[in-house]
Each structure stands twice: as structure tokens, then as C-alpha cells.
Amino acid sequence: MKGWPMRQYLAITKALSDEARVRALMTLADGELCVCQIIKVVALSPSTVSRHMSILQAAGLIERRKDGRWHYYRLAGRDASPTVRQALRWALKSLQDDQRIANDRRTLIRVRVRTREDLTACYAAA
């Protein structure tokens, strides 16, 4: 498709231009998460996180699957374009020592301990 590389590049750079989106993206570095877990880590409203995840997904950086009412996100996999894979490698490597990301990782460790039932409250509030 003509113009696709430019559109994809712009979508990726737009997706990575917001701190909250980058933080949400980085929570997925160690594997798939439920949206409620992401909400707890980045401490934003469910609607805000949902909007950010939609932008990341539109850029091809993440994938989503639905299991009933539960939405799960993960980093784009092997089927992603080379541009997306390169952008993900760059983001993960560039931010591996960032203090904010390190804080989010510590929070994520605590959040992962919670059971699915503990996280149901975010759906009730949505």
C-alpha cells in the first residue's frame, strides 16, 4: 500500500509521544496483562487507559485479546512488521534503566500478586 511506511511511522511515533502510553507499553515487557493490572500500575482511570491502549494497538505496538469481560494486552509478536519490532526493541532498551519505569515494575510485582477477583472492581466502576 502506497504511503504505508510513513503512516506506520507516524502512528508509532504518536503512540510513543505520551508518557502514560509509554508507561503502559512498558508494563507489558514481561508478558500479557489484564487491563485492570495496567490501570493499577499507571494509576489512571479505566477510560483513559483504554484510550491509550487503543492508540498503542492502532500503531501495531500491542495486541489485545478478550476473554469474556476481561481484556488482555501483550506486546506485538513475531507477526508484527519489522518497523514495529524495531520500535519495540528501541523503547524497551532505551527505558530499561528509567526510574519511573523501575517504579512501575515494582508496583507491577505487587499488582500481579492480586487475584482476578481483587481486580474486578475496575470493571464495576467502568
SVG drawing of the C-alpha trace seen along z (x, -y; Angstrom):
<svg xmlns="http://www.w3.org/2000/svg" viewBox="-20 -13 40 29">
<polyline fill="none" stroke="black" stroke-width="0.4" points="0.0,0.0 1.4,-3.4 2.4,-5.6 2.1,-2.8 5.6,-3.0 5.1,-6.8 1.7,-6.2 3.0,-3.4 6.0,-5.5 3.7,-8.4 1.3,-6.1 4.2,-4.6 5.8,-8.0 2.4,-9.4 1.9,-6.4 5.3,-6.8 4.9,-10.6 2.9,-10.3 4.4,-9.3 1.3,-7.4 1.2,-5.4 4.9,-4.6 4.5,-3.5 1.5,-1.3 3.6,0.2 6.5,0.9 4.2,2.8 3.9,5.4 7.6,6.0 7.4,9.2 4.2,10.6 0.5,10.3 -1.6,8.3 -5.2,7.7 -6.3,4.1 -7.1,3.8 -3.5,4.6 -2.3,1.9 -4.7,-0.6 -3.4,0.2 0.2,-0.4 -0.2,-3.6 -2.9,-4.9 -5.2,-6.4 -8.9,-6.0 -10.1,-2.9 -11.4,-5.1 -8.0,-6.9 -6.1,-3.6 -8.5,-2.2 -7.9,-5.2 -4.1,-4.9 -4.2,-1.1 -6.3,-1.8 -3.7,-4.1 -0.9,-1.7 -2.9,1.1 -3.7,-1.1 0.1,-1.7 0.6,2.1 2.8,2.0 0.4,4.2 -2.1,6.9 -5.4,7.4 -7.5,10.4 -10.8,10.6 -11.9,13.3 -15.5,12.6 -15.4,9.1 -11.7,9.3 -9.3,7.5 -5.7,8.7 -2.8,6.9 0.7,8.0 3.5,6.6 3.1,7.2 4.6,10.6 6.5,12.1 3.8,11.2 4.4,7.5 6.1,5.5 9.9,5.0 9.2,1.3 7.1,2.2 9.6,4.8 12.4,2.3 10.4,-0.4 9.6,2.0 13.3,3.1 14.3,-0.6 11.8,-1.6 12.5,1.4 16.3,0.9 16.2,-2.9 14.0,-2.8 15.3,0.2 17.1,-2.0 14.5,-4.7 13.5,-5.4 9.8,-5.9 9.7,-2.5 11.6,-0.9 8.9,-2.2 6.2,-0.9 7.9,2.5 7.9,2.6 4.2,1.7 3.5,4.4 5.1,7.0 2.6,6.2 -0.3,6.0 0.5,9.4 0.0,11.0 -3.6,9.9 -6.2,12.4 -8.5,11.8 -11.4,11.2 -9.4,8.4 -9.2,6.6 -12.9,7.0 -13.6,3.6 -12.3,1.7 -15.0,3.3 -17.7,2.5 -16.5,-1.2 -16.3,-1.3"/>
</svg>
